[in-house]
Amino acid sequence: MRSSTRMASDRSTNDQELAVPDGPSEGWAGPYGEGDRQAAGHRRRGRKRTRRFKNLRRLVKAGIAVAVALAFLALGDRFAVLFAERKAEDQLQKSLHLEAAPQVEIDGFPFLTQVLDKRIDTAHVTVPDLAADRVSLARVHATAHDVRLDGELPSHLKGGTVHSVDGDVLLSFEDLDRELGASQVEFSKLGSGAIKADGRVPIGGQRLGLHAEARIGRSGDRGVSTDISRMRLDIGDVAVFRPGRNGGLQLTPKAARAVAEQRDKVRAMLAVPVIAERAGIDRSQIRDAMRSESALERLTGTPGFVGKLMKVNLFDVVADQPDLPAKLGVDPKLMGAVRGVTEPRLADQLNLSFELPKTPGDIRIQRITVERDGIRAHLSGGSLPFGDTSKARAAGGR
């Protein structure tokens, strides 16, 4: 009996020793305690992170693959654009008979879908140095809309038709100075629709100052006109020549004041009968001035006398007194050369009129503006064929 009681007591003790405590408060640190549970949690979280990381790497790889594929597609699309642009440049150069190939830039992405549809929404064309009559257009820029293409695309572009186009052409002052200003004449903006020309031209063995103004306007649907006015030639600071029916050779303000201060020159001019008529000086005043120093002094001191001298046309004076121009400081030979200069001759040197080169389709000038760097003509039109399409249309027209 005592033996069985002892065995039961031992089993109870062993059971108590093998029991797992409820928490850390019991001081248990055995193999199934809190430390093991934390380690197991860390392992589970580590496995989750590993799975997430693997998934993220798969997504990154897939994203990179898609990006590379799109990049190759975009690169191929851009190569197709470049190819089409070069082909279009060649076709335009042949159709418009240009010395240099134009620059073509095609808008829109993706381009290949436009090619397959044989239609381009928008393209920009720039033509440098296009000849137009006497001058060169510095730049022609146009934007083409709704371009229909012909040919086995994308490999073979035969031509096409531009449904509508708008743009502008620039006639730069720099080019005008170089092409028309061989006599050292420079052009610049005077107003919204006007320009001025200043420089020197060779006349009678001398280089005389040239000044003029011009209004720039549209001439029909394809031309630019120049209306030149206020032309004058400066003979030093002595005289000014204005061509035309009401023009002539007249003293400058400085020369007229100098003449008024020198009695011998004043008398020489007053001795010419036509001066009284031209200058509006009373004949009795002239007679008194020719006889009396005091009367001459009163006349030359009269307000407006210098202005009256400036009204005198020296061409009228030289007929009665051939030596008078020389006394006034004007070379008689130069006077003869200047007198032979006509308004049309001077105007021709300054004429900026031009007409747009003939092209297929219907291109017209809408308006003209004068800007700081030159004259700009704004264009619009449509039904513009190019390439083999242009040749076919021309043949049909014949």
C-alpha positions as CSV (number, residue, x, y, z in Angstrom):
1,M,0.0,0.0,0.0
2,R,2.8,2.3,0.9
3,S,4.5,1.4,-2.3
4,S,1.6,2.2,-4.5
5,T,1.1,5.5,-2.8
6,R,4.8,6.4,-3.5
7,M,4.4,5.5,-7.2
8,A,1.3,7.7,-7.5
9,S,3.2,10.6,-5.8
10,D,6.1,10.2,-8.2
11,R,3.8,10.2,-11.3
12,S,2.2,13.4,-10.0
13,T,5.6,15.0,-9.5
14,N,6.7,14.0,-13.0
15,D,3.5,15.3,-14.5
16,Q,4.1,18.6,-12.8
17,E,7.6,18.8,-14.0
18,L,6.6,18.1,-17.6
19,A,3.7,20.6,-17.7
20,V,4.2,23.7,-19.8
21,P,3.7,27.0,-18.0
22,D,1.1,29.4,-19.3
23,G,3.4,32.4,-19.8
24,P,6.8,33.9,-19.1
25,S,5.6,34.9,-15.6
26,E,6.2,31.3,-14.7
27,G,9.8,31.6,-15.6
28,W,9.8,28.8,-18.2
29,A,12.5,28.9,-21.0
30,G,12.2,25.4,-22.3
31,P,12.1,24.2,-26.0
32,Y,8.4,25.0,-26.4
33,G,8.5,28.4,-24.7
34,E,8.0,32.0,-25.8
35,G,11.5,32.2,-27.5
36,D,10.5,29.3,-29.9
37,R,7.3,31.0,-30.8
38,Q,9.0,34.2,-31.6
39,A,11.6,32.4,-33.8
40,A,8.8,30.6,-35.6
41,G,7.1,33.9,-36.2
42,H,10.3,35.4,-37.6
43,R,10.6,32.4,-39.9
44,R,7.1,32.8,-41.2
45,R,7.5,36.5,-41.8
46,G,10.8,35.8,-43.6
47,R,9.2,33.3,-45.9
48,K,6.4,35.9,-46.7
49,R,9.0,38.6,-47.4
50,T,10.9,36.2,-49.7
51,R,7.7,35.4,-51.6
52,R,6.9,39.1,-52.0
53,F,10.4,39.9,-53.1
54,K,10.3,37.1,-55.7
55,N,7.0,38.5,-56.9
56,L,8.4,42.0,-57.1
57,R,11.3,40.8,-59.1
58,R,9.0,39.0,-61.5
59,L,7.0,42.2,-61.9
60,V,10.2,44.3,-62.5
61,K,11.4,41.9,-65.1
62,A,8.1,41.9,-66.8
63,G,8.0,45.7,-66.7
64,I,11.5,45.9,-68.1
65,A,10.6,43.5,-70.9
66,V,7.5,45.5,-71.8
67,A,9.5,48.8,-71.7
68,V,12.1,47.3,-74.0
69,A,9.5,46.0,-76.4
70,L,7.8,49.5,-76.4
71,A,11.2,51.1,-76.9
72,F,11.9,48.9,-79.9
73,L,8.5,49.6,-81.3
74,A,8.9,53.4,-80.8
75,L,12.4,53.2,-82.3
76,G,11.1,51.3,-85.3
77,D,8.3,53.8,-85.6
78,R,10.8,56.7,-85.5
79,F,13.0,55.0,-88.1
80,A,9.9,54.7,-90.3
81,V,9.2,58.4,-89.8
82,L,12.8,59.3,-90.8
83,F,12.6,57.1,-93.8
84,A,9.3,58.7,-94.9
85,E,10.6,62.2,-94.2
86,R,13.6,61.6,-96.5
87,K,11.4,60.1,-99.2
88,A,9.0,63.1,-98.9
89,E,11.9,65.5,-99.1
90,D,13.2,63.9,-102.3
91,Q,9.7,63.9,-103.9
92,L,9.1,67.6,-103.0
93,Q,12.5,68.6,-104.3
94,K,11.7,67.0,-107.7
95,S,8.1,68.3,-107.8
96,L,9.0,71.9,-107.0
97,H,12.3,71.9,-108.9
98,L,14.3,73.0,-105.9
99,E,18.1,73.2,-105.9
100,A,18.3,71.9,-102.3
101,A,16.1,69.3,-100.6
102,P,13.6,70.8,-98.2
103,Q,13.2,69.7,-94.5
104,V,10.2,67.6,-93.7
105,E,9.0,66.8,-90.2
106,I,6.0,64.5,-89.7
107,D,3.9,64.8,-86.5
108,G,1.9,62.0,-84.8
109,F,2.6,58.7,-83.0
110,P,2.4,56.0,-83.9
111,F,3.4,56.8,-87.4
112,L,3.1,53.3,-88.8
113,T,-0.7,53.3,-88.3
114,Q,-0.8,56.6,-90.4
115,V,1.3,54.9,-93.1
116,L,-1.0,51.9,-93.2
117,D,-3.9,54.3,-93.5
118,K,-2.0,56.2,-96.3
119,R,-2.8,59.4,-94.5
120,I,-0.6,61.8,-92.5
121,D,-2.4,64.3,-90.2
122,T,0.2,67.0,-90.1
123,A,3.7,67.6,-91.6
124,H,6.0,70.6,-91.4
125,V,8.0,71.6,-94.5
126,T,10.9,74.2,-94.6
127,V,12.5,75.3,-97.8
128,P,15.6,77.4,-97.5
129,D,16.8,79.9,-100.2
130,L,14.0,79.7,-102.7
131,A,14.6,81.8,-105.8
132,A,11.8,84.3,-106.6
133,D,12.4,86.7,-109.5
134,R,15.3,89.0,-108.6
135,V,15.6,88.0,-104.9
136,S,15.9,84.8,-102.9
137,L,13.3,84.0,-100.2
138,A,15.3,83.3,-97.1
139,R,12.9,80.7,-95.8
140,V,9.7,79.1,-96.8
141,H,7.8,77.4,-93.9
142,A,4.5,75.5,-94.4
143,T,2.4,73.2,-92.4
144,A,0.6,70.6,-94.4
145,H,-2.7,69.1,-93.1
146,D,-4.4,65.9,-94.2
147,V,-1.7,64.5,-96.5
148,R,-2.9,61.6,-98.7
149,L,-0.1,59.2,-99.7
150,D,0.3,57.0,-102.9
151,G,2.5,54.0,-103.3
152,E,3.2,50.6,-101.7
153,L,3.8,51.8,-98.2
154,P,5.9,52.0,-96.1
155,S,8.6,50.7,-98.5
156,H,7.8,52.7,-101.6
157,L,6.3,56.2,-101.6
158,K,5.3,57.4,-105.0
159,G,3.8,60.8,-104.0
160,G,0.7,62.2,-102.5
161,T,-1.6,65.2,-102.2
162,V,-1.8,67.9,-99.5
163,H,-5.4,68.7,-98.7
164,S,-4.6,72.1,-97.1
165,V,-1.5,74.1,-96.3
166,D,-0.7,77.3,-94.4
167,G,2.6,79.0,-93.8
168,D,4.8,82.0,-94.7
169,V,7.8,83.1,-96.7
170,L,10.5,85.4,-95.4
171,L,12.4,87.9,-97.6
172,S,15.1,88.9,-95.2
173,F,16.7,92.3,-95.1
174,E,20.1,90.6,-94.9
175,D,19.5,88.9,-98.2
176,L,18.2,92.1,-99.8
177,D,21.3,94.0,-98.6
178,R,23.4,91.3,-100.2
179,E,21.5,90.8,-103.5
180,L,20.1,94.3,-104.2
181,G,22.5,96.3,-102.1
182,A,25.7,95.8,-104.2
183,S,25.9,99.5,-104.1
184,Q,26.0,99.5,-100.3
185,V,22.3,100.0,-99.7
186,E,20.7,98.7,-96.5
187,F,17.0,98.0,-96.0
188,S,15.2,98.1,-92.6
189,K,11.7,98.3,-91.2
190,L,10.0,101.7,-91.2
191,G,6.5,100.8,-90.1
192,S,4.0,98.0,-90.2
193,G,3.8,98.0,-94.0
194,A,6.8,100.2,-95.0
195,I,10.6,99.9,-95.2
196,K,13.4,102.4,-95.7
197,A,16.6,102.2,-97.7
198,D,19.8,104.0,-96.8
199,G,23.2,103.7,-98.4
200,R,25.4,104.9,-101.3
201,V,25.2,104.5,-105.0
202,P,27.9,105.2,-107.7
203,I,26.9,108.2,-109.9
204,G,29.2,110.4,-112.0
205,G,32.3,108.8,-110.6
206,Q,31.2,109.5,-107.0
207,R,29.3,107.6,-104.4
208,L,26.2,109.6,-103.4
209,G,24.0,109.0,-100.4
210,L,20.7,107.4,-101.3
211,H,17.6,107.5,-99.1
212,A,14.1,106.2,-99.9
213,E,10.9,104.9,-98.4
214,A,8.7,102.1,-99.8
215,R,5.3,100.7,-99.1
216,I,5.0,96.9,-99.3
217,G,1.8,95.3,-100.4
218,R,0.2,92.4,-102.1
219,S,0.1,92.1,-105.9
220,G,-2.6,89.7,-106.9
221,D,-2.7,86.4,-105.2
222,R,0.9,85.4,-105.7
223,G,3.0,88.6,-105.8
224,V,4.5,91.3,-103.6
225,S,4.6,94.9,-104.8
226,T,6.9,97.8,-103.9
227,D,5.7,101.4,-104.0
228,I,8.8,103.6,-103.7
229,S,8.6,107.2,-102.6
230,R,10.6,110.0,-101.1
231,M,13.8,109.2,-102.9
232,R,16.7,111.5,-102.7
233,L,20.4,111.6,-103.5
234,D,22.7,113.6,-101.2
235,I,25.6,115.4,-102.8
236,G,27.7,115.8,-99.7
237,D,26.2,118.4,-97.4
238,V,25.8,120.9,-100.2
239,A,22.8,119.8,-102.3
240,V,20.0,117.2,-102.4
241,F,18.6,115.7,-105.6
242,R,15.0,114.5,-105.7
243,P,14.1,112.7,-109.0
244,G,10.7,113.0,-110.6
245,R,8.6,115.7,-112.2
246,N,8.4,117.9,-109.2
247,G,12.0,117.2,-108.0
248,G,15.3,118.9,-108.7
249,L,18.6,119.8,-107.2
250,Q,18.3,122.0,-104.1
251,L,20.6,123.4,-101.5
252,T,20.7,121.7,-98.1
253,P,19.8,123.8,-95.0
254,K,23.5,124.0,-94.1
255,A,24.5,125.2,-97.6
256,A,21.6,127.7,-97.8
257,R,22.7,129.3,-94.5
258,A,26.3,129.5,-95.7
259,V,25.1,131.2,-98.9
260,A,23.0,133.7,-97.0
261,E,26.1,134.7,-95.0
262,Q,28.2,135.4,-98.2
263,R,27.1,138.5,-100.1
264,D,28.8,137.6,-103.3
265,K,27.0,134.2,-103.5
266,V,23.7,135.8,-102.6
267,R,24.1,138.4,-105.4
268,A,25.1,135.7,-107.9
269,M,21.9,133.8,-107.1
270,L,19.6,136.9,-107.0
271,A,21.0,137.9,-110.5
272,V,19.1,134.9,-112.0
273,P,15.6,136.0,-112.8
274,V,14.1,132.6,-112.2
275,I,15.1,132.7,-108.6
276,A,12.5,135.4,-107.8
277,E,9.8,133.1,-109.2
278,R,11.1,129.9,-107.5
279,A,12.0,131.4,-104.1
280,G,9.0,133.7,-103.9
281,I,11.2,136.8,-103.4
282,D,9.7,140.2,-104.4
283,R,11.5,141.6,-107.5
284,S,11.7,145.0,-106.0
285,Q,13.5,143.5,-103.0
286,I,16.0,141.9,-105.3
287,R,16.6,145.2,-107.2
288,D,17.2,147.0,-103.9
289,A,19.5,144.3,-102.6
290,M,21.6,144.3,-105.8
291,R,22.2,148.1,-105.3
292,S,22.5,148.5,-101.6
293,E,24.4,146.6,-98.9
294,S,21.9,147.6,-96.3
295,A,19.0,146.4,-98.4
296,L,20.9,143.1,-99.1
297,E,21.5,142.7,-95.3
298,R,17.8,143.3,-94.6
299,L,16.8,140.8,-97.2
300,T,19.2,138.0,-96.0
301,G,18.1,138.7,-92.4
302,T,14.5,138.3,-93.2
303,P,12.9,135.3,-91.5
304,G,12.5,132.5,-93.9
305,F,15.1,133.7,-96.4
306,V,17.2,130.5,-96.0
307,G,14.0,128.4,-96.6
308,K,13.4,130.4,-99.8
309,L,16.9,129.7,-101.0
310,M,16.3,126.0,-100.5
311,K,13.4,126.1,-102.9
312,V,15.6,127.1,-105.8
313,N,16.2,124.4,-108.3
314,L,19.9,124.6,-109.2
315,F,19.2,123.1,-112.6
316,D,17.3,126.3,-113.5
317,V,20.1,128.4,-112.3
318,V,22.9,126.8,-114.2
319,A,21.3,127.7,-117.6
320,D,21.8,131.4,-116.9
321,Q,25.0,131.2,-114.8
322,P,27.0,128.0,-115.6
323,D,29.7,128.9,-113.1
324,L,27.3,129.4,-110.1
325,P,27.1,125.7,-109.1
326,A,30.9,125.6,-108.7
327,K,30.7,128.7,-106.5
328,L,28.2,126.9,-104.4
329,G,30.4,123.9,-104.1
330,V,28.7,121.6,-106.6
331,D,30.7,119.9,-109.3
332,P,29.2,120.8,-112.7
333,K,30.0,117.4,-114.2
334,L,28.4,115.7,-111.3
335,M,25.3,117.9,-111.8
336,G,25.1,116.6,-115.4
337,A,25.3,113.0,-114.2
338,V,22.8,113.5,-111.5
339,R,20.4,115.2,-113.9
340,G,20.4,112.1,-116.0
341,V,19.3,109.9,-113.1
342,T,15.6,109.2,-113.5
343,E,13.2,108.1,-110.9
344,P,12.5,104.7,-112.6
345,R,16.3,104.0,-112.6
346,L,16.6,104.6,-108.9
347,A,13.4,102.8,-108.1
348,D,14.6,99.8,-110.1
349,Q,17.6,99.5,-107.8
350,L,15.3,99.4,-104.8
351,N,12.5,97.3,-106.2
352,L,11.7,94.4,-103.9
353,S,8.7,93.2,-105.8
354,F,8.6,89.4,-106.4
355,E,6.2,86.6,-107.3
356,L,6.0,83.2,-105.8
357,P,7.4,80.4,-107.9
358,K,4.9,78.4,-109.8
359,T,3.9,75.3,-108.0
360,P,1.2,72.6,-108.5
361,G,-2.0,73.2,-106.5
362,D,-3.5,76.5,-105.4
363,I,-1.1,78.5,-103.1
364,R,-2.0,82.2,-102.5
365,I,-0.6,85.1,-100.5
366,Q,-3.1,86.2,-97.9
367,R,-1.3,89.2,-96.4
368,I,2.0,91.0,-96.1
369,T,3.8,92.2,-93.0
370,V,7.0,94.0,-92.5
371,E,9.0,92.7,-89.5
372,R,12.3,93.6,-87.9
373,D,14.2,91.0,-89.9
374,G,12.4,91.3,-93.2
375,I,9.3,91.1,-95.3
376,R,6.9,88.2,-94.5
377,A,4.2,86.9,-96.8
378,H,1.6,84.7,-95.2
379,L,0.3,81.9,-97.4
380,S,-2.5,79.4,-97.6
381,G,-3.9,77.0,-100.1
382,G,-4.6,73.3,-100.8
383,S,-4.8,70.5,-103.4
384,L,-1.1,70.4,-103.6
385,P,0.2,67.2,-105.3
386,F,3.8,66.1,-105.1
387,G,5.9,63.2,-106.5
388,D,4.4,61.0,-109.2
389,T,0.9,62.3,-108.3
390,S,2.0,65.7,-109.4
391,K,3.3,64.4,-112.7
392,A,0.1,62.5,-113.3
393,R,-2.1,65.6,-112.6
394,A,0.1,67.7,-114.9
395,A,-0.2,65.2,-117.6
396,G,-3.9,65.0,-117.2
397,G,-4.1,68.8,-117.4
398,R,-2.4,68.8,-120.7
